[in-house]
Amino acid sequence: MANLVRPLLARDSALIMGILNVTPDSFSDGGEFHSLDLAIRHAEQMVADGADIIDVGGESTRPGADPVERQEELDRVIPVIECLSTRFDVPISIDTQKPNVMHEAVKGGAQMINDVNGLRAEGAVAIAAKCDVPVCLMHMLDIPKKMQEKPDYNEVTTEVSSFLRSRIDACLASGIDNADILIDPGIGFGKTLNHNLELLNHVGQMIEDLGCEMLIGVSRKSLIGMQLGREVDSRLPASLGLAVQAVIKGAKIVRVHDVLETHDAIRMIEAVRNYDKPNNKNKDKSF
């Protein structure tokens, strides 16, 4: 079967990746979609709302989270992936650090691998190459359990870029095509508020320097709470602002909880950006 993510990456428009956490303890929606029926219904709503990709995760990577055993993660994600991949035309991404989970998820119908650990686990790069699907390489300082204890960098953009360059090179050496590699600076994954703001300000520079498309995940994250004092359920406006900012700077995929709102915000900025009055077929309307 032809991979459905590759033609999406070739489009001019940004892509909306809807988050589907089938976990009991994710920071924003943990436990909400833990059953197969609830997960399917939520995915169906995200597809209706305009999601281009559904990202399924079975292990929380929130700060302080404990790791999940491989079999438990498989039991959480594989039934969901198998069901969604046959029910919808929207491609499924697997959000995992474990090579075995990557392999089983792709066998079950996933068409993209999204790894917060940048394919650093033993055998992960080789498995990803064998799976022959697009991959997203994220920067994370340490592990989720300890990553926010004392994040420290001399030059955060330089160091994150250097890490991503090394992971890109590892993928290229394994035979993964450059067009199949996305990068993610890992907002909130071992970074202070200032680190996050600096990285978001350098999205365009990192894309140009590293030569890969970028995925950005800022939806409802703690940097919003740090900057504005907002609780998780009050972070939608700021999440939209950060998503729009990232796309304006060149991000290809925004990974979000609030698909409809993000879809509409992104599509409107693209409508303005792409407007060409002599060729535009939409006539002005009176209201």
Long-range contacts (C-beta under 8 A, 24 or more apart in sequence): 3-91, 3-111, 3-132, 3-133, 3-134, 4-89, 4-90, 4-91, 4-111, 5-53, 5-91, 5-93, 5-111, 5-112, 5-133, 5-134, 6-134, 6-179, 6-180, 8-52, 8-53, 8-91, 9-134, 9-179, 9-182, 9-213, 9-252, 12-274, 13-266, 13-267, 13-270, 14-247, 14-251, 14-252, 14-253, 14-254, 14-266, 14-270, 15-52, 15-53, 15-252, 15-253, 15-254, 16-50, 16-51, 16-52, 16-53, 16-253, 16-254, 16-256, 16-259, 16-262, 16-263, 16-266, 17-51, 17-52, 17-53, 17-54, 17-55, 17-93, 17-215, 17-253, 17-254, 17-255, 17-256, 18-43, 18-46, 18-47, 18-49, 18-51, 18-53, 18-54, 18-55, 18-256, 18-257, 18-259, 19-55, 19-57, 19-219, 19-255, 19-256, 19-257, 20-46, 20-54, 20-55, 20-56, 20-57, 20-80, 21-57, 21-60, 22-56, 22-57, 22-58, 22-76, 22-77, 22-80, 23-57, 23-58, 23-59, 23-60, 23-68, 23-76, 25-60, 25-62, 25-65, 26-57, 26-60, 26-62, 27-60, 27-62, 27-63, 27-220, 27-222, 27-232, 28-219, 28-220, 28-232, 28-257, 29-257, 30-60, 34-76, 36-79, 36-80, 36-83, 39-80, 40-80, 40-83, 40-84, 40-87, 43-80, 43-84, 43-88, 44-87, 44-88, 45-259, 46-259, 47-88, 47-90, 49-259, 49-260, 49-263, 50-259, 50-260, 50-263, 50-264, 50-267, 51-90, 51-259, 51-263, 52-90, 52-253, 53-90, 53-91, 53-92, 53-93, 53-112, 53-253, 54-84, 54-88, 54-90, 54-91, 54-92, 54-93, 55-92, 55-93, 55-94, 55-95, 55-114, 55-255, 56-80, 56-81, 56-84, 56-92, 56-93, 56-94, 56-95, 56-105, 56-110, 57-94, 57-95, 57-96, 58-95, 58-96, 58-101, 59-96, 59-97, 60-144, 61-116, 61-140, 61-144, 61-189, 62-144, 63-144, 63-147, 63-148, 63-188, 63-222, 64-144, 64-145, 64-148, 65-144, 65-145, 66-145, 67-143, 67-144, 67-145, 70-98, 70-100, 70-101, 73-98, 73-101, 74-100, 74-101, 74-104, 77-101, 77-105, 78-104, 78-105, 78-108, 81-105, 81-108, 81-109, 81-110, 82-108, 82-109, 84-109, 85-109, 85-110, 85-111, 93-136, 97-121, 97-124, 99-123, 99-124, 99-126, 99-127, 99-128, 100-127, 102-127, 102-128, 102-131, 103-127, 103-130, 103-131, 106-131, 106-133, 112-136, 114-138, 114-184, 114-215, 114-255, 116-140, 116-144, 116-184, 116-186, 116-189, 118-163, 118-164, 118-167, 119-167, 119-170, 119-171, 120-167, 125-170, 125-171, 125-174, 125-176, 126-174, 128-171, 128-174, 128-176, 129-171, 129-174, 129-175, 129-176, 133-180, 134-180, 134-181, 134-182, 135-171, 135-176, 135-180, 135-181, 135-182, 136-182, 136-183, 136-184, 136-215, 136-253, 137-164, 137-167, 137-168, 137-171, 137-181, 137-182, 137-183, 137-184, 138-183, 138-184, 138-185, 138-186, 138-189, 138-215, 139-163, 139-164, 139-184, 139-185, 139-186, 139-189, 140-186, 140-189, 140-190, 141-186, 141-189, 141-190, 141-191, 142-190, 144-189, 147-189, 147-190, 148-190, 151-190, 151-191, 151-192, 151-195, 153-195, 156-191, 156-195, 156-198, 156-199, 157-198, 157-199, 157-202, 157-205, 157-206, 160-185, 160-186, 160-199, 160-206, 161-206, 161-209, 161-210, 164-206, 164-210, 164-212, 165-210, 168-210, 168-211, 168-212, 178-211, 178-212, 181-212, 182-212, 182-213, 182-214, 182-215, 182-252, 182-253, 183-207, 183-210, 183-212, 183-213, 183-214, 183-215, 184-214, 184-215, 184-216, 184-217, 185-214, 185-216, 187-216, 187-217, 187-218, 187-221, 187-223, 188-217, 188-218, 188-221, 188-222, 188-223, 193-223, 193-226, 193-227, 196-221, 196-223, 197-223, 197-227, 200-242, 200-245, 200-246, 200-249, 203-246, 203-249, 203-250, 203-251, 204-249, 204-250, 207-249, 207-250, 207-251, 208-250, 213-252, 213-253, 214-246, 214-250, 214-251, 214-252, 214-253, 215-251, 215-252, 215-253, 215-254, 215-255, 216-242, 216-243, 216-246, 216-251, 216-253, 216-254, 216-255, 217-254, 217-255, 217-256, 218-242, 218-243, 218-246, 218-254, 219-243, 219-254, 219-255, 219-256, 219-257, 219-258, 219-262, 220-257, 236-261, 240-265, 244-269
